[in-house]
Amino acid sequence: MYELMIVVFVIGYACITIEHQLKVDKAAIALITGILCWTIYVFGKEEIVQLDKIKNYAQEEFTNIYPDEIVETTESVGKSTKEIIQHYVTEVQLFEILSEISSILFFLMGAMTIVEIIDIHGGFRVVTDRIKTTSKLKLFWILGFVSFFFSALLDNLTTSIIMVSLTRKFIADQKDRWFFLGMIIIAANAGGAWSPIGDVTTTMLWIGDQITTYEVITKLIMPSLVCLVVPLIIMSPKVRGTFKRPDTDKMEVSHHTTDRTRNIVFYSGVAGLLFVPFFKSVTHYPPFMGMMLSLGFLWLLTDLLHRKDDKEDKRYFSAYHALEKMDVPTLLFFLGILLAVGSLQAAGQLGQMAVFLDNEIGTDTENGVYTIGLIIGLLSAIVDNVPLVAAAIGMYPLEIGGVGFFAQDGLFWQFLAYCAGTGGSALIIGSAAGVAIMGLEKIPFFWYMRKISLYAVIGYIFGAAAYVLQNMLLN
């Protein structure tokens, strides 16, 4: 059963990476994989669970129930021990994993809803209306930096969706637009890596207390910027000429807002997103609490702004409509994949992998930490970076109160945030931003590999080198 869990996990991942060829949504595959892994685990629990690990748990929870048979938790497997293991797997391990997953999902749900509310109000025109250039090269750099900072403020998935709409307004030729969007994938992933709310993997590390807001921003913004600027410089000679701007930059929708309403919603929404890290640092609550508070205030604000509108307009601009537009399959994908990784964490496969990496590479030196981080980053281009970071969190427990590589804001966690956030740009299926743009623009996998992948890898390596150099100078 132990080995079967790994087999199911690998097959599920293989199917996720070729979802476009299978024509099956990866959320469905992830959900099946996650539940199957836990099902196999519970059926093989007696042979998988190490009895020594549950000795203290059993003595604390079951002494009153099995006072004469508690010795079985370390010496034999009898009826009482089987019941203890069953309870430990289904009531303790599963719900511990589920509480962590729920925190991430509620956070993402709140963030995605806030962004949708801004979008349906046309709030992002506050930025797009200020782009006046007709030079492709200038636009190339502008969109790169807009994507970089938008991703840090919002998240890379949302930013990529917004930037697809924006580039369609400026670039009519499909191949030119694809090239711009390839750069935007690199920019969005680089921008998300240094922000606690910019990339789901950085968010996972932030929620888990592996990294803190101030440290991740100050230590990763420079390497992330290098990861963007180097590809921009190398790609710039391929971007020449001018483009003809459309006659109007207005949103082509059946409902319109005033400039005043757009500004209020945009700045309130962005302020709400920026409030989340502050709220966490003050209250020490999980970040989803601050995100839901911000969503509640924005929801209240938009209801007040449209309280005198007719019924149709009021519904269009409501939070209900934003929730309808929210990308629920993406949330379900995260649920399934994090459940799958959680099962391997609970059953012990990830711990075994950590031992293997320690034996083969070692994490007791800076070079070993850098090597493992780079490997995880490049692997995230092949499989999704979410499970890789979840696996790393499971493999390497946080050193509470320590000052080593695995302590809070330690070298390993910071470098992992950079590598997992930016390494996925090497392939279009390696990040949420890439998958979203691939789906919206129908960019072929191998076109991206030929035209963009090399630039992404070069930026990734230069950014990693910048982090190493920065760390050497600071120490």
Order of alpha helices (4+ residues) and beta strands (2+ residues): alpha-alpha-alpha-alpha-alpha-alpha-alpha-alpha-alpha-alpha-alpha-alpha-alpha-alpha-alpha-alpha-alpha-alpha-alpha-alpha-alpha-alpha-alpha-alpha-alpha-alpha
